[in-house]
Amino acid sequence: MGEPRAYRPVPARPALAAAAAAAALATVAACGGDDDPLPLDLDAATDARPADAAPDAAPDAATGAPALALDAASYDLGPTPVLVTGETRAATLTLTNSGDAPATGLTLAASPATAELRLLSNCGAALAAQASCTILAQLDPTIAGAKTFVVTVAAAEGAGPSATVTGLAGARVRLSLSTVAVGTTTTDGRVVSAPAGLDCGLGMTACEHVFTTAAPIVLTATDDGNGTLSEWGAPDCPVTGPCTLAPTRNHTLPTTFPAPLAVTSASPAGTADQADGVALDSDLGVVLAGRRGDQALVTRLDGVAGEVVTAATFGPAPRHALAVAVAADRTIATAGVEGDDLVVASAPLDLQTEPVKHLRSGGAGRGRAICHDAMNRIYAAGDQGSRMAWGRWPAGASTPEWFVDATTPSGTALAVACDAEVLWVGGALADQTGWLGKLDAATGAVLTPTPVAGTRKVGGVATSAALGAGHVVVAGSTADTLVVRRYDEALAEVWTRTFAAAADVTPGVAIDPVTGAIYVAYVTTGGCALRKLTAAGAPVWVRSGLGAHCQAVAADGDGAVVAGWTTVGADRKYFVRKYFH
């Protein structure tokens, strides 16, 4: 064998090498391979990249994602209430992005969505990776009560975390109590609340409570049996009676409890005094009409201190003043009886500057009611024989302008009220049915006679612009029941209220010209009672056991007055009590 020959490759021709490379690339492309040409240093056996070859990175490949979280699942603003309308409190929420990409398009929301919770943030529109920011959840309550909100964070990359924020809102009520002395008498008051929380009294002068429910706050005032609430000092509360406050704001109320004016006549032993009529004058005075012994009596008292300012008795014939009214020109007028005659008398306010004028109507009867109109004309009503009677006297006149008795119903007129061009008369018909008459004030003619159902008599009639034009209130009775009824301008019944009373009651009624509150004086089995109702007929309070008998009441913007008589030993004495607003 000869020596082997060494292998010597034959160099490729350039044209053939180029053609072979092109054919290989075409084959790869046809098989779905990478569009990029393969490197020339491929391993011929495996067709794989060498281990040290670096991979290509796509230019738009993701580098990470945000991860948002709050530092707590719930936040509590604390047990102390946040006061409504003015006080705020905030919880601090820390938001962290622990991801490796920024969170963008940040938004915050609270549920329920309300102005009570404000979200204040320093996070901006984006939060960088591994960064934190703070959110203030600020409570600014508009009504008392427990509050719960859900605060949620969201980003453009998707939903974020949420947490609850809780707090308590409260409405504060502050009271300052004061007592008022009338003469040597003082009284302490007490105020309690519903819901419970405020109990202010027993010598306290100030107290407060924060109410944390959304219910209305109702304050009720009581006294020691001698005084009565003067006023709440809140514009949205009634003059007296329960006071309802909204839990949407804080309240500060000065509250006064004055003692009532209370006067009993100091006549000598053996004297029979009684007050059957009462009126209030423009000088805050109280004018009583009644009887002392067998003489008619008119007494004027200071309406604040209760001292007797002046007094007069009419005689010498047996006389009795049953009703009194004070005109705008400061003239006092009384209706009553002298002997067997209906009589009307007038005098100046001081009862001293000129003699009392006796304005006889003539004929047997009694004057039981009296009033003045805006022109100071006097209207009196009563009975003549077995029929009702009423008349009108011009200011200063000694004879009536007109007097009607022959065409009136059979019975007795017990009450009268002046209302512009209309005169209201209440009484009892002969068949023991209560009666209300709407009269033409110019002539005395009956316009609308109205039987008052459910009553045997109507003892009091009152009207006031505070109730509405044409509205009238009557107080009557039947058996052992007091009946108080309000009519509208068409004499349709608005409401009726009944209360237990003594038999054969002749009640009186008066209306506060400012608030429309209604006061009724009547007799119960326990003696004289004064009851207060709202214009809507809701009972406010009742003062009872004031004396043996009463049927006279008057009211103005300063207070309400009841007058009657009581017994002191073997004597009969008049009394008067004024309850301040």
GIMOUR-V522607 format. One record per residue. N is the residue number from 0. RES is the residue in one small letter. PHI is phi in degrees with one decimal (999 if undefined). Layout:
BEGIN
n:N res:RES phi:PHI
n:N res:RES phi:PHI
END
This chain:
BEGIN
n:0 res:m phi:999
n:1 res:g phi:-88.4
n:2 res:e phi:-66.0
n:3 res:p phi:-63.6
n:4 res:r phi:-96.4
n:5 res:a phi:-71.5
n:6 res:y phi:-82.3
n:7 res:r phi:-124.7
n:8 res:p phi:-62.0
n:9 res:v phi:-90.7
n:10 res:p phi:-57.3
n:11 res:a phi:-71.9
n:12 res:r phi:-76.9
n:13 res:p phi:-55.2
n:14 res:a phi:-66.6
n:15 res:l phi:-67.4
n:16 res:a phi:-60.6
n:17 res:a phi:-64.7
n:18 res:a phi:-66.1
n:19 res:a phi:-63.9
n:20 res:a phi:-62.7
n:21 res:a phi:-64.8
n:22 res:a phi:-64.2
n:23 res:a phi:-63.8
n:24 res:l phi:-63.9
n:25 res:a phi:-66.2
n:26 res:t phi:-63.9
n:27 res:v phi:-61.6
n:28 res:a phi:-62.6
n:29 res:a phi:-66.1
n:30 res:c phi:-88.8
n:31 res:g phi:79.4
n:32 res:g phi:-79.0
n:33 res:d phi:-63.1
n:34 res:d phi:-67.8
n:35 res:d phi:-72.5
n:36 res:p phi:-65.8
n:37 res:l phi:-68.5
n:38 res:p phi:-67.7
n:39 res:l phi:-78.7
n:40 res:d phi:-98.8
n:41 res:l phi:-64.2
n:42 res:d phi:-71.6
n:43 res:a phi:-66.0
n:44 res:a phi:-81.7
n:45 res:t phi:-105.4
n:46 res:d phi:56.9
n:47 res:a phi:-113.7
n:48 res:r phi:-71.1
n:49 res:p phi:-64.5
n:50 res:a phi:-61.8
n:51 res:d phi:-93.8
n:52 res:a phi:-80.0
n:53 res:a phi:-80.3
n:54 res:p phi:-71.0
n:55 res:d phi:-79.7
n:56 res:a phi:-102.1
n:57 res:a phi:-68.9
n:58 res:p phi:-63.0
n:59 res:d phi:-101.6
n:60 res:a phi:-71.9
n:61 res:a phi:-67.1
n:62 res:t phi:-106.9
n:63 res:g phi:158.5
n:64 res:a phi:-146.4
n:65 res:p phi:-75.1
n:66 res:a phi:-140.8
n:67 res:l phi:-94.1
n:68 res:a phi:-153.1
n:69 res:l phi:-96.4
n:70 res:d phi:-76.7
n:71 res:a phi:-153.1
n:72 res:a phi:-87.4
n:73 res:s phi:-151.5
n:74 res:y phi:-135.9
n:75 res:d phi:-118.1
n:76 res:l phi:-79.8
n:77 res:g phi:103.2
n:78 res:p phi:-74.8
n:79 res:t phi:-75.2
n:80 res:p phi:-64.4
n:81 res:v phi:-93.0
n:82 res:l phi:-68.8
n:83 res:v phi:-70.8
n:84 res:t phi:46.6
n:85 res:g phi:144.0
n:86 res:e phi:-101.6
n:87 res:t phi:-131.3
n:88 res:r phi:-151.1
n:89 res:a phi:-128.9
n:90 res:a phi:-101.5
n:91 res:t phi:-101.6
n:92 res:l phi:-105.1
n:93 res:t phi:-101.1
n:94 res:l phi:-104.3
n:95 res:t phi:-124.1
n:96 res:n phi:-106.6
n:97 res:s phi:-92.7
n:98 res:g phi:-81.1
n:99 res:d phi:-108.9
n:100 res:a phi:-143.8
n:101 res:p phi:-69.4
n:102 res:a phi:-96.8
n:103 res:t phi:-117.6
n:104 res:g phi:60.3
n:105 res:l phi:-65.9
n:106 res:t phi:-134.9
n:107 res:l phi:-123.5
n:108 res:a phi:-146.7
n:109 res:a phi:-122.4
n:110 res:s phi:-127.5
n:111 res:p phi:-71.2
n:112 res:a phi:-78.5
n:113 res:t phi:-151.4
n:114 res:a phi:-71.4
n:115 res:e phi:-69.1
n:116 res:l phi:-120.2
n:117 res:r phi:-109.6
n:118 res:l phi:-108.2
n:119 res:l phi:-117.6
n:120 res:s phi:-135.0
n:121 res:n phi:-108.2
n:122 res:c phi:-77.0
n:123 res:g phi:73.8
n:124 res:a phi:-86.2
n:125 res:a phi:-142.8
n:126 res:l phi:-125.9
n:127 res:a phi:-66.5
n:128 res:a phi:-61.1
n:129 res:q phi:63.1
n:130 res:a phi:-119.5
n:131 res:s phi:-131.6
n:132 res:c phi:-150.9
n:133 res:t phi:-120.7
n:134 res:i phi:-125.6
n:135 res:l phi:-99.3
n:136 res:a phi:-101.2
n:137 res:q phi:-101.3
n:138 res:l phi:-90.7
n:139 res:d phi:-129.1
n:140 res:p phi:-71.7
n:141 res:t phi:-112.3
n:142 res:i phi:-151.9
n:143 res:a phi:-68.1
n:144 res:g phi:135.0
n:145 res:a phi:-75.2
n:146 res:k phi:-122.4
n:147 res:t phi:-137.7
n:148 res:f phi:-128.3
n:149 res:v phi:-113.8
n:150 res:v phi:-101.5
n:151 res:t phi:-123.4
n:152 res:v phi:-109.1
n:153 res:a phi:-134.2
n:154 res:a phi:-135.4
n:155 res:a phi:-62.5
n:156 res:e phi:-79.7
n:157 res:g phi:144.1
n:158 res:a phi:-61.5
n:159 res:g phi:-114.6
n:160 res:p phi:-80.9
n:161 res:s phi:-140.9
n:162 res:a phi:-154.1
n:163 res:t phi:-94.3
n:164 res:v phi:-124.4
n:165 res:t phi:-120.6
n:166 res:g phi:-162.6
n:167 res:l phi:-130.1
n:168 res:a phi:-108.4
n:169 res:g phi:-139.1
n:170 res:a phi:-109.8
n:171 res:r phi:-92.9
n:172 res:v phi:-118.3
n:173 res:r phi:-113.0
n:174 res:l phi:-118.7
n:175 res:s phi:-120.8
n:176 res:l phi:-101.6
n:177 res:s phi:-138.6
n:178 res:t phi:-110.3
n:179 res:v phi:-124.0
n:180 res:a phi:-94.0
n:181 res:v phi:-117.9
n:182 res:g phi:66.9
n:183 res:t phi:-103.2
n:184 res:t phi:-101.6
n:185 res:t phi:-127.3
n:186 res:t phi:-144.6
n:187 res:d phi:-105.8
n:188 res:g phi:-116.4
n:189 res:r phi:-141.0
n:190 res:v phi:-125.7
n:191 res:v phi:-123.3
n:192 res:s phi:-122.7
n:193 res:a phi:-136.4
n:194 res:p phi:-60.2
n:195 res:a phi:-62.1
n:196 res:g phi:151.7
n:197 res:l phi:-113.4
n:198 res:d phi:-141.4
n:199 res:c phi:-117.0
n:200 res:g phi:171.6
n:201 res:l phi:52.4
n:202 res:g phi:88.3
n:203 res:m phi:-71.6
n:204 res:t phi:-111.7
n:205 res:a phi:-157.0
n:206 res:c phi:-162.8
n:207 res:e phi:-154.6
n:208 res:h phi:-154.2
n:209 res:v phi:-105.0
n:210 res:f phi:-93.8
n:211 res:t phi:-117.0
n:212 res:t phi:-121.2
n:213 res:a phi:-82.9
n:214 res:a phi:-75.2
n:215 res:p phi:-57.8
n:216 res:i phi:-101.5
n:217 res:v phi:-107.9
n:218 res:l phi:-102.3
n:219 res:t phi:-124.5
n:220 res:a phi:-104.1
n:221 res:t phi:-128.7
n:222 res:d phi:-134.7
n:223 res:d phi:-90.8
n:224 res:g phi:93.6
n:225 res:n phi:-112.6
n:226 res:g phi:-102.7
n:227 res:t phi:-146.4
n:228 res:l phi:-60.6
n:229 res:s phi:-82.3
n:230 res:e phi:-163.3
n:231 res:w phi:-82.4
n:232 res:g phi:78.4
n:233 res:a phi:-120.0
n:234 res:p phi:-65.3
n:235 res:d phi:-100.4
n:236 res:c phi:-113.3
n:237 res:p phi:-68.4
n:238 res:v phi:-59.5
n:239 res:t phi:-136.5
n:240 res:g phi:88.5
n:241 res:p phi:-59.4
n:242 res:c phi:-115.9
n:243 res:t phi:-104.6
n:244 res:l phi:-113.5
n:245 res:a phi:-80.7
n:246 res:p phi:-80.5
n:247 res:t phi:-101.1
n:248 res:r phi:-156.5
n:249 res:n phi:-89.8
n:250 res:h phi:-130.6
n:251 res:t phi:-126.3
n:252 res:l phi:-125.9
n:253 res:p phi:-77.9
n:254 res:t phi:-127.8
n:255 res:t phi:-120.2
n:256 res:f phi:-121.6
n:257 res:p phi:-88.3
n:258 res:a phi:-74.4
n:259 res:p phi:-74.4
n:260 res:l phi:-70.0
n:261 res:a phi:-136.0
n:262 res:v phi:-131.1
n:263 res:t phi:-123.9
n:264 res:s phi:-61.5
n:265 res:a phi:-116.2
n:266 res:s phi:-74.5
n:267 res:p phi:-61.4
n:268 res:a phi:-58.9
n:269 res:g phi:87.8
n:270 res:t phi:-97.7
n:271 res:a phi:-100.4
n:272 res:d phi:-105.8
n:273 res:q phi:-156.1
n:274 res:a phi:-111.3
n:275 res:d phi:-114.0
n:276 res:g phi:-143.8
n:277 res:v phi:-146.0
n:278 res:a phi:-147.1
n:279 res:l phi:-116.6
n:280 res:d phi:-105.9
n:281 res:s phi:-71.2
n:282 res:d phi:-97.6
n:283 res:l phi:63.7
n:284 res:g phi:-90.9
n:285 res:v phi:-116.6
n:286 res:v phi:-113.6
n:287 res:l phi:-109.2
n:288 res:a phi:-126.9
n:289 res:g phi:-176.1
n:290 res:r phi:-149.7
n:291 res:r phi:-124.9
n:292 res:g phi:61.9
n:293 res:d phi:-109.1
n:294 res:q phi:-117.8
n:295 res:a phi:-70.2
n:296 res:l phi:-127.3
n:297 res:v phi:-126.4
n:298 res:t phi:-130.1
n:299 res:r phi:-114.3
n:300 res:l phi:-113.7
n:301 res:d phi:-68.0
n:302 res:g phi:-75.2
n:303 res:v phi:-106.1
n:304 res:a phi:-92.0
n:305 res:g phi:82.0
n:306 res:e phi:-78.6
n:307 res:v phi:-71.0
n:308 res:v phi:-87.8
n:309 res:t phi:-159.9
n:310 res:a phi:-152.3
n:311 res:a phi:-147.2
n:312 res:t phi:-117.6
n:313 res:f phi:-106.6
n:314 res:g phi:-162.1
n:315 res:p phi:-87.2
n:316 res:a phi:-65.8
n:317 res:p phi:-57.8
n:318 res:r phi:-138.8
n:319 res:h phi:-151.6
n:320 res:a phi:-91.8
n:321 res:l phi:-100.9
n:322 res:a phi:-154.2
n:323 res:v phi:-144.7
n:324 res:a phi:-145.3
n:325 res:v phi:-119.6
n:326 res:a phi:-84.7
n:327 res:a phi:-64.3
n:328 res:d phi:-86.0
n:329 res:r phi:69.7
n:330 res:t phi:-96.8
n:331 res:i phi:-92.9
n:332 res:a phi:-127.7
n:333 res:t phi:-126.7
n:334 res:a phi:-121.1
n:335 res:g phi:-170.5
n:336 res:v phi:-140.0
n:337 res:e phi:-130.1
n:338 res:g phi:65.0
n:339 res:d phi:-114.0
n:340 res:d phi:-106.1
n:341 res:l phi:-68.1
n:342 res:v phi:-138.7
n:343 res:v phi:-120.5
n:344 res:a phi:-129.1
n:345 res:s phi:-136.6
n:346 res:a phi:-159.6
n:347 res:p phi:-67.0
n:348 res:l phi:-59.9
n:349 res:d phi:-83.2
n:350 res:l phi:60.1
n:351 res:q phi:-124.1
n:352 res:t phi:-73.9
n:353 res:e phi:-156.9
n:354 res:p phi:-64.4
n:355 res:v phi:-68.1
n:356 res:k phi:-92.6
n:357 res:h phi:-103.5
n:358 res:l phi:-108.2
n:359 res:r phi:-70.5
n:360 res:s phi:-96.7
n:361 res:g phi:88.0
n:362 res:g phi:89.3
n:363 res:a phi:-69.9
n:364 res:g phi:163.2
n:365 res:r phi:-138.6
n:366 res:g phi:-94.1
n:367 res:r phi:-110.6
n:368 res:a phi:-151.5
n:369 res:i phi:-154.2
n:370 res:c phi:-157.2
n:371 res:h phi:-119.2
n:372 res:d phi:-100.0
n:373 res:a phi:-66.4
n:374 res:m phi:-98.1
n:375 res:n phi:65.4
n:376 res:r phi:-75.4
n:377 res:i phi:-99.6
n:378 res:y phi:-117.9
n:379 res:a phi:-128.7
n:380 res:a phi:-139.4
n:381 res:g phi:-176.9
n:382 res:d phi:-145.8
n:383 res:q phi:-128.7
n:384 res:g phi:65.5
n:385 res:s phi:-103.7
n:386 res:r phi:-120.3
n:387 res:m phi:-66.9
n:388 res:a phi:-146.5
n:389 res:w phi:-155.4
n:390 res:g phi:-152.3
n:391 res:r phi:-130.1
n:392 res:w phi:-118.7
n:393 res:p phi:-61.6
n:394 res:a phi:-56.2
n:395 res:g phi:81.9
n:396 res:a phi:-81.4
n:397 res:s phi:-101.7
n:398 res:t phi:-127.8
n:399 res:p phi:-73.2
n:400 res:e phi:-71.2
n:401 res:w phi:-150.6
n:402 res:f phi:-146.2
n:403 res:v phi:-117.3
n:404 res:d phi:-148.4
n:405 res:a phi:-74.5
n:406 res:t phi:-108.4
n:407 res:t phi:-87.1
n:408 res:p phi:-65.7
n:409 res:s phi:-70.3
n:410 res:g phi:142.8
n:411 res:t phi:-130.8
n:412 res:a phi:-87.1
n:413 res:l phi:-113.7
n:414 res:a phi:-149.3
n:415 res:v phi:-147.1
n:416 res:a phi:-142.0
n:417 res:c phi:-93.8
n:418 res:d phi:-146.3
n:419 res:a phi:56.0
n:420 res:e phi:-92.8
n:421 res:v phi:-118.1
n:422 res:l phi:-116.8
n:423 res:w phi:-105.6
n:424 res:v phi:-127.1
n:425 res:g phi:-119.3
n:426 res:g phi:-174.9
n:427 res:a phi:-129.3
n:428 res:l phi:-74.7
n:429 res:a phi:-63.0
n:430 res:d phi:-87.3
n:431 res:q phi:62.0
n:432 res:t phi:-119.4
n:433 res:g phi:-64.7
n:434 res:w phi:-141.0
n:435 res:l phi:-128.7
n:436 res:g phi:-116.1
n:437 res:k phi:-98.2
n:438 res:l phi:-113.8
n:439 res:d phi:-78.3
n:440 res:a phi:-66.3
n:441 res:a phi:-78.3
n:442 res:t phi:-127.4
n:443 res:g phi:84.9
n:444 res:a phi:-71.0
n:445 res:v phi:-77.0
n:446 res:l phi:-90.0
n:447 res:t phi:-139.7
n:448 res:p phi:-83.8
n:449 res:t phi:-134.2
n:450 res:p phi:-65.3
n:451 res:v phi:-95.8
n:452 res:a phi:-59.6
n:453 res:g phi:81.0
n:454 res:t phi:-132.0
n:455 res:r phi:-94.9
n:456 res:k phi:-156.0
n:457 res:v phi:-113.1
n:458 res:g phi:-97.6
n:459 res:g phi:-140.5
n:460 res:v phi:-136.7
n:461 res:a phi:-147.8
n:462 res:t phi:-141.7
n:463 res:s phi:-160.6
n:464 res:a phi:-62.8
n:465 res:a phi:-65.0
n:466 res:l phi:-90.1
n:467 res:g phi:120.8
n:468 res:a phi:-59.2
n:469 res:g phi:83.6
n:470 res:h phi:-77.3
n:471 res:v phi:-141.9
n:472 res:v phi:-118.2
n:473 res:v phi:-119.8
n:474 res:a phi:-123.8
n:475 res:g phi:-137.8
n:476 res:s phi:-154.2
n:477 res:t phi:-152.6
n:478 res:a phi:50.6
n:479 res:d phi:-110.7
n:480 res:t phi:-132.0
n:481 res:l phi:-87.2
n:482 res:v phi:-122.2
n:483 res:v phi:-118.0
n:484 res:r phi:-136.6
n:485 res:r phi:-114.1
n:486 res:y phi:-114.8
n:487 res:d phi:-90.1
n:488 res:e phi:-65.2
n:489 res:a phi:-96.1
n:490 res:l phi:61.0
n:491 res:a phi:-88.4
n:492 res:e phi:-66.3
n:493 res:v phi:-90.6
n:494 res:w phi:-160.9
n:495 res:t phi:-136.1
n:496 res:r phi:-125.9
n:497 res:t phi:-126.3
n:498 res:f phi:-144.6
n:499 res:a phi:-65.4
n:500 res:a phi:-145.8
n:501 res:a phi:-79.2
n:502 res:a phi:-68.5
n:503 res:d phi:56.5
n:504 res:v phi:-83.5
n:505 res:t phi:-116.2
n:506 res:p phi:-79.2
n:507 res:g phi:-115.6
n:508 res:v phi:-141.6
n:509 res:a phi:-144.6
n:510 res:i phi:-124.9
n:511 res:d phi:-67.6
n:512 res:p phi:-69.5
n:513 res:v phi:-94.3
n:514 res:t phi:-97.6
n:515 res:g phi:81.2
n:516 res:a phi:-61.8
n:517 res:i phi:-113.2
n:518 res:y phi:-117.9
n:519 res:v phi:-127.0
n:520 res:a phi:-107.0
n:521 res:y phi:-158.6
n:522 res:v phi:-112.5
n:523 res:t phi:-111.1
n:524 res:t phi:-64.3
n:525 res:g phi:-95.6
n:526 res:g phi:111.0
n:527 res:c phi:-65.3
n:528 res:a phi:-134.2
n:529 res:l phi:-119.4
n:530 res:r phi:-118.1
n:531 res:k phi:-115.0
n:532 res:l phi:-125.2
n:533 res:t phi:-76.6
n:534 res:a phi:-61.3
n:535 res:a phi:-86.7
n:536 res:g phi:90.9
n:537 res:a phi:-78.3
n:538 res:p phi:-64.2
n:539 res:v phi:-107.0
n:540 res:w phi:-158.9
n:541 res:v phi:-137.7
n:542 res:r phi:-112.0
n:543 res:s phi:-125.5
n:544 res:g phi:65.2
n:545 res:l phi:-81.9
n:546 res:g phi:175.5
n:547 res:a phi:-77.8
n:548 res:h phi:-152.0
n:549 res:c phi:-161.2
n:550 res:q phi:-155.4
n:551 res:a phi:-111.6
n:552 res:v phi:-149.3
n:553 res:a phi:-143.5
n:554 res:a phi:-146.7
n:555 res:d phi:-145.5
n:556 res:g phi:-70.3
n:557 res:d phi:-97.1
n:558 res:g phi:168.6
n:559 res:a phi:-122.6
n:560 res:v phi:-126.4
n:561 res:v phi:-122.7
n:562 res:a phi:-137.2
n:563 res:g phi:-172.9
n:564 res:w phi:-140.7
n:565 res:t phi:-138.9
n:566 res:t phi:-112.9
n:567 res:v phi:-126.1
n:568 res:g phi:65.3
n:569 res:a phi:-92.7
n:570 res:d phi:-100.6
n:571 res:r phi:-108.9
n:572 res:k phi:-126.3
n:573 res:y phi:-78.0
n:574 res:f phi:-137.5
n:575 res:v phi:-144.2
n:576 res:r phi:-130.7
n:577 res:k phi:-114.0
n:578 res:y phi:-104.0
n:579 res:f phi:-74.3
n:580 res:h phi:-71.1
END
